[in-house]
Amino acid sequence: MSAPSSIFTPATMYYTQFDGKRTFLPLLADTFGLYYNKDMFAKAGITSPPKTISELTADAKKLTVRNPDGSLKVVGLDPFCGFYDGMPPMLATWQHYFESKYIDEQGHYILSKDPGWTAFFTWQKSLIDWYGYDNLVRWQAAQGDDFSASNAFEVGTMAMRLDGEWRTAFIAAEHPELNYGVAPGPVIDTHPDLYGSGYVNGTIIGIPKGTSNVNAAWDLVKYLTTDTHALVQFANGIHNVPSTLESLKSPELKPDPHFAPFLAIFGNPGSTTSPINITGDGYLTLIQNFAQKYQAGKVPDLQAGLVNLDKQLDAQLALKSLGGGAP
């Protein structure tokens, strides 16, 4: 299978290959950005969406409203791993903004050696501790389901949220009165050049092994993945991002100021995706389990915990490479 790589972004070209071999092509994509409540921002005296993690933290605290007993009424931003879109992909999304690396050139996990992971976990737990872990858990239990009209951001009990482009369609259908904006996600203060990029993943399409009419199948795959008109019609229909550089600029795209930032984030050459390896999303599950323990205060030493996590991740990868199941 071959197609001109210049029409796709680096991130989509990466997640449609395995071990250096082209196995699929991208068919629409998902991109994450920061949703923010404009009315709440104005009331708190915040004039623009945050661009750095320190600005995000300050804004989240300004936007938080507590009840007289100290419990949470409105949360500025919930960084909790496992809430709503939680993890994955939300954990992977945050790692882009912290420029975290997963694996070194020798194929070993390096979460304990990469400063981005330490910075993320330290920041995340610090904000959770500011809310109060139990307070935040109780607040979450009172929120509506993620994919419902009672979603916390949509009903105004959460002021900011990282979410995908599809949320624009939900808001339009369920709460068209919501006065909100979308911006690129805030980035770690030491790498302001990351701002404007984001985390990307998406749908893939390929030709099954043993297909009887490969040429006709390839004609269909090529049309669906490279024809601008076809991609834009599909994107308009299901509110996903079209997956070629040319389709991002198509005048056929339905104009929407809320959706436009996702097109820019997707087209940014600095946007990235998760590592692809033989464990599938198994490595993200191990990281998720660690994150949930750490945010709950069950990992007393972050550095030691990350060292042990690297060992588990390496063992998982080695076992899968030998044809075994994930531990």
C-alpha positions in Angstrom: 0.0 0.0 0.0 1.4 3.4 -1.0 0.2 6.9 -1.0 1.9 10.3 -1.2 3.0 11.0 2.4 3.1 14.8 1.7 -0.6 15.0 1.8 -0.8 13.8 5.4 0.5 15.1 8.7 3.5 13.5 10.4 1.3 12.3 13.3 -1.2 10.5 11.1 1.6 9.0 9.0 3.1 7.6 12.2 -0.1 6.0 13.6 -0.9 4.3 10.3 2.3 2.3 10.2 3.9 -0.4 12.3 7.5 -1.3 12.6 8.3 1.1 9.7 5.8 -0.5 7.3 2.7 1.2 5.9 -0.3 -0.8 7.0 -3.2 1.6 6.9 -4.2 5.1 5.8 -5.9 7.7 8.0 -9.6 8.3 7.5 -10.6 11.4 9.5 -9.0 12.3 12.8 -9.6 13.4 16.4 -7.8 16.4 17.9 -7.9 17.8 21.4 -8.2 21.4 22.6 -9.2 23.5 25.6 -12.9 24.3 25.9 -13.6 27.2 28.2 -16.7 29.0 29.5 -16.6 32.6 28.3 -19.1 33.8 30.8 -17.2 32.3 33.7 -14.0 33.8 32.4 -15.5 37.2 32.3 -17.0 37.0 35.8 -13.5 35.9 37.1 -11.8 38.8 35.2 -9.9 36.4 32.9 -9.5 38.0 29.5 -8.0 35.2 27.4 -7.6 31.4 27.5 -4.4 30.2 29.3 -1.4 29.3 27.2 0.9 27.8 29.8 0.4 25.3 32.6 1.0 28.0 35.3 -1.6 30.2 33.7 -4.0 27.2 33.5 -3.5 26.5 37.2 -4.1 30.0 38.3 -7.2 30.3 36.1 -8.5 26.9 37.4 -8.3 28.2 41.0 -9.9 31.6 40.1 -12.8 29.8 38.4 -13.5 27.3 41.2 -16.5 28.0 43.4 -16.9 26.3 46.8 -20.0 25.8 48.8 -20.1 27.2 52.4 -19.0 23.8 53.8 -15.9 23.8 51.5 -17.2 21.3 49.1 -16.9 22.0 45.4 -19.8 23.6 43.5 -17.9 24.6 40.3 -14.5 23.1 39.3 -12.2 25.3 37.2 -10.5 22.3 35.6 -10.5 18.6 36.7 -7.1 17.0 36.1 -8.2 13.7 37.7 -7.0 10.7 35.8 -10.1 8.5 35.2 -12.8 11.2 35.1 -14.8 11.4 31.9 -12.4 10.9 29.0 -9.9 10.2 31.6 -7.2 7.9 30.3 -6.5 6.9 27.6 -6.5 9.1 25.6 -6.6 12.0 28.1 -3.4 10.9 29.8 -1.7 10.7 26.4 -3.1 14.1 25.6 -1.6 15.8 28.7 1.8 14.2 27.9 2.0 16.2 24.6 1.7 19.5 26.5 4.4 18.4 28.9 6.6 17.2 26.0 7.0 13.8 27.8 8.9 11.0 26.2 8.0 7.4 26.7 10.8 5.3 25.2 14.5 5.9 24.4 16.4 4.9 21.3 17.1 1.4 22.6 13.4 0.8 23.1 13.3 1.1 26.9 10.7 3.1 28.8 12.1 6.2 30.4 9.3 7.8 32.4 11.5 8.0 35.5 14.2 9.8 33.5 12.1 12.2 31.5 11.4 15.5 33.3 8.1 15.9 31.5 6.5 13.0 33.4 7.7 14.2 36.7 6.4 17.7 36.0 3.0 16.4 34.9 2.4 14.1 37.9 3.7 16.8 40.3 1.4 19.4 38.8 -1.6 17.1 38.5 -1.5 15.9 42.2 -0.8 19.5 43.4 -4.0 20.7 41.8 -6.0 17.7 43.0 -4.6 18.3 46.6 -5.7 22.0 46.3 -9.3 20.9 45.6 -9.0 18.1 48.1 -9.0 14.6 46.8 -12.2 13.5 48.6 -13.9 16.8 47.6 -13.1 16.2 44.0 -14.3 12.6 44.1 -17.6 13.6 45.6 -18.0 16.4 43.1 -17.4 13.9 40.2 -20.0 11.5 41.6 -22.6 14.2 41.3 -21.9 15.1 37.6 -23.8 13.8 34.6 -22.4 11.2 32.2 -19.7 12.4 29.8 -21.8 11.8 26.6 -25.0 13.2 27.9 -26.8 16.6 28.0 -25.7 16.7 31.7 -22.0 16.8 30.9 -20.3 19.0 33.6 -18.8 21.5 31.1 -22.1 21.7 29.1 -24.2 22.5 32.2 -21.7 24.9 33.8 -20.3 23.0 36.8 -16.8 22.8 35.1 -15.3 25.9 33.6 -12.5 24.4 31.4 -11.9 21.0 29.9 -9.6 19.3 27.5 -11.8 17.5 24.9 -12.0 16.5 21.3 -13.6 18.3 18.3 -16.7 16.1 18.5 -17.9 18.0 21.6 -18.8 20.9 19.4 -21.6 18.9 17.9 -22.9 17.7 21.3 -23.0 21.3 22.6 -24.8 22.5 19.4 -27.4 19.8 19.9 -27.8 19.9 23.6 -26.8 23.3 24.9 -26.7 25.8 22.0 -27.0 28.6 24.5 -23.6 27.9 26.1 -21.2 30.7 25.6 -17.9 29.0 25.1 -14.6 29.1 23.3 -11.9 26.7 22.1 -8.2 27.2 22.1 -5.0 25.0 21.9 -4.2 23.2 25.2 -1.8 25.1 27.5 1.8 23.8 27.5 4.5 23.5 30.1 6.1 26.8 30.8 9.6 25.7 29.8 8.4 24.9 26.2 6.2 27.8 25.0 7.0 26.9 21.4 4.7 23.8 21.8 1.6 26.1 22.0 -0.7 25.7 19.1 0.0 22.0 18.6 -1.8 19.1 20.3 -2.5 15.4 20.6 -3.9 13.6 17.5 -5.4 10.2 16.9 -8.1 8.9 14.6 -9.8 6.4 12.4 -7.8 4.1 10.1 -8.7 2.1 7.0 -6.9 -0.7 5.2 -7.3 -3.7 2.9 -7.7 -7.1 4.7 -5.3 -9.9 3.8 -6.7 -12.2 1.3 -9.0 -9.7 -0.4 -10.0 -11.1 -3.8 -10.0 -7.8 -5.7 -7.1 -5.8 -4.4 -7.0 -3.2 -7.2 -10.7 -2.3 -6.7 -10.2 -2.2 -2.9 -7.2 0.1 -3.3 -9.2 2.4 -5.5 -11.9 2.7 -2.8 -9.4 3.2 0.0 -7.5 5.8 -2.0 -10.7 7.7 -2.8 -12.0 7.7 0.8 -8.6 8.8 2.2 -7.3 11.3 -0.4 -10.3 12.8 -2.2 -10.9 16.2 -0.6 -14.6 16.4 -1.4 -15.2 12.9 0.1 -13.2 13.7 3.2 -14.9 17.0 3.8 -18.4 15.6 3.3 -17.6 12.9 5.8 -16.1 15.4 8.3 -19.0 17.7 8.0 -21.4 14.8 8.6 -19.8 13.4 11.8 -17.9 16.4 13.1 -14.4 14.9 12.9 -11.3 16.5 11.5 -10.6 15.7 7.8 -7.3 14.0 7.5 -5.3 15.5 4.6 -3.6 18.9 4.6 -5.6 20.0 1.6 -8.9 19.1 3.1 -8.2 21.3 6.1 -8.4 24.3 3.8 -11.4 23.2 1.8 -14.1 25.9 1.3 -16.6 23.0 1.5 -16.0 22.7 5.3 -18.9 24.1 7.2 -17.8 27.4 8.8 -17.7 27.1 12.6 -15.6 29.3 14.9 -15.6 26.5 17.6 -14.4 23.8 15.1 -11.8 25.9 13.4 -9.2 25.7 16.2 -9.1 21.9 15.8 -8.3 22.2 12.1 -5.3 24.4 13.0 -4.1 22.1 15.8 -4.3 19.1 13.6 -2.4 20.8 10.8 0.3 22.0 13.2 3.5 20.1 12.3 4.3 19.8 16.0 1.2 17.8 16.9 1.9 14.3 18.0 0.3 11.0 18.9 1.0 8.1 21.2 3.8 5.6 20.6 2.9 2.5 18.6 4.2 -0.8 19.8 3.3 -4.5 20.1 1.5 -4.0 23.4 -1.3 -2.0 21.8 -2.6 0.3 24.5 -1.4 -2.1 27.2 1.4 0.3 28.2 -1.2 3.1 28.7 -3.2 0.9 31.0 -0.1 0.3 33.2 0.6 4.0 33.3 -3.1 4.7 34.1 -3.0 2.3 37.0 0.0 4.1 38.4 -1.5 7.5 37.9 -4.7 6.6 39.8 -2.6 5.3 42.7 -0.4 8.4 42.7 -3.2 10.9 42.6 -4.9 9.1 45.5 -1.7 9.5 47.6 -0.9 5.8 47.5 2.6 6.3 46.0 4.8 7.9 48.6 7.8 8.4 46.4 7.1 9.6 42.9 10.6 8.9 41.5 10.8 5.4 43.0 7.3 4.7 41.7 8.3 5.8 38.2 11.4 3.6 38.3 9.3 0.6 39.2 6.7 1.6 36.5 9.5 1.6 33.8 10.4 -1.9 34.9 6.8 -3.1 34.5 6.5 -1.5 31.1 9.8 -3.0 29.9 8.7 -6.4 31.2 5.3 -6.1 29.4 7.0 -5.2 26.2 9.4 -8.0 26.4 6.7 -10.6 27.2 4.6 -9.4 24.2 7.6 -9.6 22.0 8.0 -13.2 22.9 4.4 -13.9 22.0 3.0 -14.0 25.5 0.1 -12.1 27.1 0.4 -8.8 28.9 1.2 -9.3 32.6 
